Amino acid sequence: MPHLFSDVSDHVTISLGVNTIIPSDETSIDEFISCADKALYKAKEKRNCAVFAMQQDTTKIV
């Protein structure tokens, strides 16, 4: 996609952080969002058109 008015680049790039989880009674939305946020920043570290995916571990030892 052209980025016509940018002084940085002539095209638009995207960084995407993805998190997956199998919901259970032990999972929380706050943990899910936190992991997705971490994945986004890992993708941003790689720069330009990066995707970083995580799978949230829901296994807990009781």
C-alpha positions as CSV (number, residue, x, y, z in Angstrom):
1,M,0.0,0.0,0.0
2,P,1.5,3.3,-1.0
3,H,2.3,5.8,1.8
4,L,2.4,8.9,-0.3
5,F,2.9,11.6,2.3
6,S,5.4,9.9,4.6
7,D,8.9,11.2,5.0
8,V,10.0,7.8,6.4
9,S,8.9,5.2,3.8
10,D,7.0,5.0,0.6
11,H,4.8,2.1,1.8
12,V,2.8,1.2,4.9
13,T,4.1,-1.6,7.1
14,I,2.4,-3.5,9.9
15,S,3.5,-5.2,13.1
16,L,1.0,-7.7,14.5
17,G,1.0,-9.4,17.9
18,V,-1.2,-12.5,18.2
19,N,-2.1,-14.5,21.3
20,T,-4.3,-17.6,21.4
21,I,-5.8,-19.4,24.4
22,I,-8.3,-22.1,25.2
23,P,-10.6,-20.4,27.7
24,S,-11.2,-22.0,31.1
25,D,-12.3,-20.9,34.5
26,E,-8.6,-20.4,35.4
27,T,-7.9,-17.8,32.6
28,S,-8.4,-14.1,32.8
29,I,-8.9,-11.5,30.1
30,D,-6.2,-9.3,31.7
31,E,-3.6,-12.1,31.2
32,F,-4.8,-12.6,27.7
33,I,-4.5,-8.9,26.8
34,S,-1.1,-8.7,28.5
35,C,0.3,-11.7,26.4
36,A,-1.1,-10.1,23.2
37,D,0.6,-6.8,24.1
38,K,3.9,-8.6,24.7
39,A,3.5,-10.4,21.3
40,L,2.9,-7.0,19.7
41,Y,6.1,-5.5,21.1
42,K,8.1,-8.6,20.1
43,A,6.8,-8.1,16.5
44,K,7.8,-4.4,16.7
45,E,11.3,-5.3,17.7
46,K,11.6,-7.2,14.4
47,R,10.4,-4.2,12.4
48,N,8.5,-4.0,9.1
49,C,5.8,-6.5,8.4
50,A,6.4,-8.7,11.3
51,V,4.0,-11.1,13.1
52,F,4.8,-12.6,16.5
53,A,2.4,-15.2,17.9
54,M,2.1,-16.6,21.4
55,Q,0.0,-19.3,22.9
56,Q,-0.9,-18.7,26.5
57,D,-0.2,-21.7,28.7
58,T,-3.2,-22.3,30.9
59,T,-1.7,-25.3,32.7
60,K,-1.5,-24.8,36.4
61,I,-0.1,-27.2,39.0
62,V,-2.3,-27.5,42.0
